[in-house]
Structure formats: structure tokens, C-alpha cells
Amino acid sequence: MSDVVWDYTTLADAYDKRPDYAPEAIERLLALTATPKAQPVAEIGAGTGKLTRALVARGYTVHAVEPNDAM
């Protein structure tokens, strides 16, 4: 078992201020996965929701899971 603890609680505000994902990177991801817009997408560890919002803006239904309330 690892002693590493990943707790982003105190970093949530700073994390949300990071730049958005590059549109080209998101388009490449979508092209590689070939996920039809009719199929829901699961985002596990969604953080502050930057990728979630980008996918929703492109017409995808996203079920996002983030275990840290601050994120």
C-alpha cells in the first residue's frame, strides 16, 4: 500500500484558474475515441469541470465524478 495522499482540497481555486484545454487537444481526443454524441461520456476525477464543460459545449452528455467536494 502506498503512503501517497492526493488531496487537492487547498488547490481547487488555483486548479480552476489554469488555462482551459486546447480545443485542438479535445478534438483529437474525440477523434481518437470516435465516441458518438448520442453515447454518454463518463469523466472520472473531473476536477473543477474544465473538460466536462468543453465536452458539454460540443453536444456530449457527460456524467462527471469527482470525490473531492472542493474540486
C-alpha positions as CSV (number, residue, x, y, z in Angstrom):
1,M,0.0,0.0,0.0
2,S,1.3,3.5,-0.8
3,D,1.6,6.3,1.6
4,V,1.0,8.9,-1.2
5,V,-2.0,11.1,-0.5
6,W,-3.6,13.0,-3.3
7,D,-5.6,15.8,-1.7
8,Y,-6.3,18.8,-3.9
9,T,-8.7,20.5,-1.4
10,T,-6.5,23.5,-0.9
11,L,-5.6,23.7,-4.6
12,A,-9.1,23.8,-6.1
13,D,-9.2,27.6,-6.7
14,A,-5.8,27.6,-8.3
15,Y,-6.7,24.5,-10.4
16,D,-9.7,26.2,-11.7
17,K,-7.6,29.2,-12.8
18,R,-5.5,27.1,-15.1
19,P,-6.0,27.6,-18.8
20,D,-8.7,25.7,-20.5
21,Y,-7.7,22.6,-22.5
22,A,-6.6,23.5,-26.1
23,P,-9.6,23.0,-28.5
24,E,-7.3,21.0,-30.8
25,A,-6.4,18.6,-28.0
26,I,-10.1,18.0,-27.2
27,E,-10.9,17.5,-30.9
28,R,-8.0,15.0,-31.2
29,L,-9.3,13.1,-28.1
30,L,-12.8,12.9,-29.6
31,A,-11.4,11.8,-33.0
32,L,-9.3,9.0,-31.4
33,T,-12.2,7.7,-29.3
34,A,-14.8,8.1,-32.0
35,T,-17.5,8.5,-29.4
36,P,-20.8,9.4,-30.9
37,K,-22.6,12.3,-29.3
38,A,-25.6,10.0,-28.6
39,Q,-23.5,7.9,-26.2
40,P,-23.0,9.4,-22.7
41,V,-19.4,10.0,-21.6
42,A,-18.1,9.3,-18.1
43,E,-15.4,11.6,-16.7
44,I,-13.8,10.1,-13.6
45,G,-11.8,12.6,-11.5
46,A,-13.4,15.6,-13.1
47,G,-11.6,18.2,-11.0
48,T,-13.3,21.6,-11.4
49,G,-15.1,20.5,-14.6
50,K,-13.0,22.1,-17.3
51,L,-13.1,19.0,-19.6
52,T,-16.7,18.4,-18.6
53,R,-17.8,21.9,-19.8
54,A,-15.8,21.5,-23.0
55,L,-17.5,18.3,-23.9
56,V,-20.9,19.5,-23.0
57,A,-20.3,22.6,-25.2
58,R,-19.7,20.1,-28.1
59,G,-23.0,18.4,-27.5
60,Y,-22.0,15.4,-25.3
61,T,-23.8,14.2,-22.3
62,V,-21.2,13.9,-19.5
63,H,-21.5,12.0,-16.2
64,A,-18.7,13.5,-14.1
65,V,-17.5,12.1,-10.9
66,E,-15.2,14.0,-8.5
67,P,-14.7,12.7,-5.0
68,N,-13.2,16.0,-3.6
69,D,-16.0,18.4,-2.7
70,A,-13.7,21.4,-3.1
71,M,-13.0,20.5,-6.7
